[in-house]
Amino acid sequence: MMSSRERKKAAALQEKLQILRSITHSHALSNTSIIVDASKYIKELKQKVVRLNQEIACAQDALRQNRVTVETLGHGFLVNVFSGKSCPGLLVSILEAFDELGLSVLEATASCADTFRLEAIGGENLVEKVDEHVVKQAVLRAIRSCSGDHHDDEEEDDE
């Protein structure tokens, strides 16, 4: 015969196993199967954590990089700039780079919170030797000079 104390312990254990069964979405009926299912569920969660941490690391790496795309539009260019960090004077520095190339900005949208984004349409390209590559390199130089990052980013920024 089970004592009252043993019955309470057994009931508490059954209750905990049913909670575990519910949390892990197990359909098992035996205690052993519930524990096996819980173990599998924990392994799946651990794999999800690893995968999510990898995604976070990739996203953080992407944020730290500078991305510049330049497309020719008629007589001007569509320039998209993304920098993982904004620094004071970055917008001015990029606009000065446009000016030095003889490009006037016809339309622009900029965001300079934690990250920096700029979409600009430059027109009236009066200098013959200015092409997409020249514009992109000028913008990258402006970003580097503003952020104090003077190593050559050309390889990682080309798409």
Solvent accessible surface area in square Angstrom, and as a share of the most:
residue,aa,sasa,rsa
1,M,237,1.06
2,M,103,0.46
3,S,56,0.36
4,S,63,0.41
5,R,184,0.67
6,E,89,0.40
7,R,128,0.47
8,K,145,0.61
9,K,139,0.59
10,A,41,0.32
11,A,61,0.47
12,A,43,0.33
13,L,105,0.52
14,Q,79,0.35
15,E,111,0.50
16,K,131,0.55
17,L,12,0.06
18,Q,74,0.33
19,I,90,0.45
20,L,57,0.29
21,R,63,0.23
22,S,79,0.51
23,I,103,0.52
24,T,12,0.07
25,H,135,0.60
26,S,11,0.07
27,H,162,0.72
28,A,17,0.13
29,L,154,0.77
30,S,59,0.38
31,N,60,0.31
32,T,98,0.57
33,S,46,0.30
34,I,0,0.00
35,I,96,0.49
36,V,71,0.41
37,D,43,0.22
38,A,5,0.04
39,S,49,0.32
40,K,115,0.49
41,Y,56,0.21
42,I,90,0.46
43,K,129,0.54
44,E,96,0.43
45,L,73,0.36
46,K,130,0.55
47,Q,118,0.52
48,K,102,0.43
49,V,84,0.48
50,V,86,0.49
51,R,124,0.45
52,L,99,0.49
53,N,83,0.43
54,Q,107,0.47
55,E,99,0.44
56,I,93,0.47
57,A,50,0.39
58,C,88,0.53
59,A,55,0.43
60,Q,89,0.39
61,D,74,0.38
62,A,41,0.32
63,L,81,0.40
64,R,157,0.57
65,Q,70,0.31
66,N,16,0.08
67,R,88,0.32
68,V,0,0.00
69,T,48,0.28
70,V,15,0.09
71,E,90,0.40
72,T,77,0.45
73,L,79,0.39
74,G,74,0.71
75,H,163,0.73
76,G,5,0.05
77,F,6,0.02
78,L,35,0.17
79,V,2,0.01
80,N,50,0.26
81,V,5,0.03
82,F,12,0.05
83,S,2,0.02
84,G,14,0.14
85,K,112,0.48
86,S,34,0.22
87,C,25,0.15
88,P,131,0.82
89,G,44,0.42
90,L,3,0.02
91,L,56,0.28
92,V,88,0.51
93,S,24,0.16
94,I,0,0.00
95,L,65,0.32
96,E,96,0.43
97,A,10,0.08
98,F,3,0.01
99,D,108,0.56
100,E,148,0.66
101,L,25,0.13
102,G,29,0.28
103,L,7,0.03
104,S,46,0.29
105,V,55,0.31
106,L,114,0.56
107,E,114,0.51
108,A,53,0.41
109,T,95,0.55
110,A,47,0.37
111,S,55,0.35
112,C,69,0.41
113,A,83,0.64
114,D,124,0.64
115,T,36,0.21
116,F,0,0.00
117,R,133,0.49
118,L,5,0.02
119,E,85,0.38
120,A,1,0.00
121,I,53,0.27
122,G,3,0.03
123,G,4,0.04
124,E,106,0.48
125,N,42,0.22
126,L,146,0.72
127,V,71,0.41
128,E,172,0.77
129,K,175,0.74
130,V,12,0.07
131,D,75,0.39
132,E,70,0.31
133,H,94,0.42
134,V,50,0.29
135,V,0,0.00
136,K,21,0.09
137,Q,21,0.09
138,A,8,0.06
139,V,0,0.00
140,L,0,0.00
141,R,132,0.48
142,A,8,0.06
143,I,3,0.01
144,R,25,0.09
145,S,71,0.46
146,C,35,0.21
147,S,35,0.23
148,G,48,0.46
149,D,37,0.19
150,H,141,0.63
151,H,107,0.48
152,D,103,0.53
153,D,4,0.02
154,E,51,0.23
155,E,155,0.70
156,E,93,0.42
157,D,3,0.02
158,D,72,0.37
159,E,152,0.68
